[in-house]
Amino acid sequence: MTRPLNKSRGMTLIEVLIYIVVLVLLATALVATALSLRTVFERSSSERRLADAAGLTFERMMRDVRDADSVNLLLSTLNATSSVLALDNGATTTIYELENNTLMLEVNGTSRGPITPDAVTVDSFTAYEYTGTDNVEAVRVVASFTLESRFASTSLTFSDSAVLRGSYEE
């Protein structure tokens, strides 16, 4: 009498070990991909937040430059990595100054505080003053910003320029 073959005989030890190795490799690849995507997302998010902060800072500064009558050369320190930009607009004097890696705003001798978010540091702030024909003045500002996060440190340099309306309007 012959016995019928049992089709559900189980797995051997080698088969189990091979399955475990394959599963570990797949899990490792999945975790590595997830961590890589998180780092890319964090870096992209940091760049966006930094660009937003720099954009708002420059928007405020360039509005003040355009509205100014002149650059106050006595209070300004121009063409330096840590410049001081003083703008006169009638009886109002507006000063932008780099203090402890923070861009500070002062209006008529009263500090208005930092104009950059707390998480953003300003590595350099350089202002240039140009005088053209008929005493038309323009200002160019170059600033480097850094944002530190858990996964990435993002540094970007921005620049903008504007003509002082008060220097050419009569």
DRENMI-832869 format. One line per 5 residues: number of its first residue (from 0); their letters; for each residue x negated, y, z of C-alpha. Coordinates in nm, 4 decimals. Layout:
NUM> A> X/Y/Z  ...
END
This chain:
0> MTRPL> 0.0000/0.0000/0.0000  -0.1382/0.3375/-0.1000  -0.0678/0.6550/0.0797  0.0562/0.9627/-0.1074  -0.1897/1.2540/-0.1175
5> NKSRG> -0.1109/1.5308/0.1298  -0.1158/1.8572/-0.0696  -0.1278/2.0810/0.2397  -0.4609/1.9729/0.3741  -0.5813/2.3218/0.5041
10> MTLIE> -0.8979/2.5161/0.4333  -1.2561/2.4269/0.4936  -1.4877/2.6349/0.7102  -1.6779/2.7645/0.4048  -1.3570/2.8865/0.2416
15> VLIYI> -1.2591/3.0729/0.5590  -1.6041/3.2356/0.5802  -1.5870/3.3444/0.2150  -1.2421/3.4998/0.2708  -1.3684/3.6829/0.5789
20> VVLVL> -1.6732/3.8195/0.3908  -1.4538/3.9381/0.1025  -1.2095/4.1064/0.3425  -1.4940/4.2766/0.5331  -1.6425/4.4077/0.2069
25> LATAL> -1.3049/4.5395/0.0939  -1.2399/4.7046/0.4318  -1.5865/4.8639/0.4310  -1.5312/5.0028/0.0810  -1.1892/5.1363/0.1825
30> VATAL> -1.3218/5.3085/0.4951  -1.6174/5.4588/0.3051  -1.3820/5.5956/0.0395  -1.1485/5.7437/0.3007  -1.4371/5.9142/0.4830
35> SLRTV> -1.5743/6.0489/0.1567  -1.2345/6.1902/0.0596  -1.1989/6.3522/0.4015  -1.5391/6.5218/0.3653  -1.4512/6.6473/0.0171
40> FERSS> -1.1162/6.7775/0.1423  -1.2797/6.9501/0.4410  -1.5457/7.1147/0.2212  -1.2825/7.2315/-0.0277  -1.0635/7.3623/0.2536
45> SERRL> -1.3620/7.5458/0.4069  -1.4461/7.7112/0.0750  -1.0853/7.8221/0.0334  -1.0665/7.9653/0.3867  -1.4016/8.1395/0.3364
50> ADAAG> -1.2957/8.2854/0.0017  -0.9690/8.4087/0.1573  -1.1508/8.5732/0.4479  -1.4081/8.7357/0.2204  -1.1353/8.8491/-0.0198
55> LTFER> -0.9411/9.0227/0.2573  -1.2597/9.1815/0.3929  -1.3628/9.3146/0.0532  -1.0096/9.4281/-0.0279  -1.0032/9.6458/0.2856
60> MMRDV> -1.3549/9.7776/0.2306  -1.3104/9.8599/-0.1391  -0.9806/10.0368/-0.0674  -1.1658/10.2595/0.1801  -1.4469/10.3158/-0.0723
65> RDADS> -1.2032/10.4172/-0.3469  -1.0178/10.6523/-0.1116  -1.3380/10.8175/0.0167  -1.4645/11.1600/-0.0848  -1.8306/11.0725/-0.0302
70> VNLLL> -2.0806/10.8392/0.1309  -2.2106/10.9884/0.4556  -2.5835/10.9456/0.3977  -2.6725/11.0649/0.7503  -2.4802/10.7809/0.9154
75> STLNA> -2.5409/10.5156/0.6472  -2.8267/10.2704/0.6149  -2.8217/10.1590/0.2530  -3.0150/9.9008/0.0484  -3.0868/9.6861/0.3562
80> TSSVL> -2.9793/9.3321/0.4451  -2.8005/9.4717/0.7488  -2.6605/9.7910/0.5987  -2.4372/10.0496/0.7591  -2.1835/10.2042/0.5226
85> ALDNG> -2.0277/10.5328/0.6356  -1.7546/10.6863/0.4211  -1.6044/11.0334/0.4565  -1.2463/11.0950/0.3545  -1.1453/11.4451/0.4636
90> ATTTI> -1.1652/11.4513/0.8426  -1.1884/11.0706/0.8633  -1.5199/10.8853/0.8821  -1.5045/10.5100/0.8332  -1.8092/10.2980/0.9176
95> YELEN> -1.8740/9.9336/0.8259  -2.1606/9.7771/1.0190  -2.3014/9.4291/1.0716  -2.3304/9.3433/1.4427  -2.4195/8.9936/1.5642
100> NTLML> -2.3188/8.8353/1.2335  -1.9786/9.0052/1.2459  -1.8697/9.2884/1.0163  -1.7344/9.5637/1.2394  -1.5092/9.8569/1.1494
105> EVNGT> -1.5214/10.1972/1.3158  -1.2907/10.4891/1.2320  -1.3674/10.8383/1.3673  -1.5917/10.6975/1.6392  -1.3343/10.4432/1.7607
110> SRGPI> -1.4174/10.0759/1.7129  -1.1420/9.8847/1.5355  -1.3236/9.5558/1.5979  -1.4279/9.2848/1.3551  -1.2708/9.2669/1.0114
115> TPDAV> -1.3722/8.9060/0.9552  -1.2099/8.6075/1.1293  -1.3854/8.4597/1.4335  -1.4852/8.1396/1.2534  -1.6606/8.3312/0.9737
120> TVDSF> -2.0108/8.4667/1.0198  -2.1603/8.7356/0.7987  -2.5217/8.6498/0.7202  -2.5979/8.9656/0.5251  -2.4229/9.2904/0.4371
125> TAYEY> -2.5927/9.5157/0.1838  -2.4441/9.8398/0.0544  -2.5801/10.0347/-0.2426  -2.4847/10.3901/-0.3342  -2.5051/10.5091/-0.6947
130> TGTDN> -2.4704/10.8660/-0.8146  -2.3956/10.9222/-1.1807  -2.3545/11.2257/-1.3970  -2.1467/11.5091/-1.2522  -2.2183/11.3687/-0.9010
135> VEAVR> -1.9738/11.0796/-0.9421  -2.0476/10.8303/-0.6636  -2.0008/10.4555/-0.6598  -2.0685/10.1926/-0.3954  -2.1637/9.8310/-0.4483
140> VVASF> -2.1417/9.5864/-0.1574  -2.2986/9.2387/-0.1428  -2.2250/9.0128/0.1539  -2.2973/8.6506/0.2419  -2.0417/8.4658/0.4525
145> TLESR> -2.0663/8.1282/0.6307  -1.7933/7.9088/0.7737  -1.8891/7.6192/1.0019  -1.6577/7.3215/1.0338  -1.6904/6.9712/1.1739
150> FASTS> -1.7873/6.8131/0.8446  -1.9411/7.0940/0.6403  -2.1090/7.4295/0.6522  -2.0019/7.6494/0.3633  -2.1900/7.9631/0.2590
155> LTFSD> -2.0846/8.1926/-0.0230  -2.2014/8.5333/-0.1457  -1.9560/8.7932/-0.2714  -2.0006/9.1342/-0.4273  -1.7776/9.4157/-0.5427
160> SAVLR> -1.8110/9.7792/-0.6406  -1.5875/10.0813/-0.6608  -1.6028/10.4466/-0.7590  -1.5209/10.7011/-0.4895  -1.2128/10.8867/-0.6168
165> GSYEE> -1.3000/11.1936/-0.4157  -1.6276/11.2270/-0.6033  -1.4655/11.2842/-0.9428  -1.1213/11.4331/-0.8716  -1.0853/11.8044/-0.8547
END
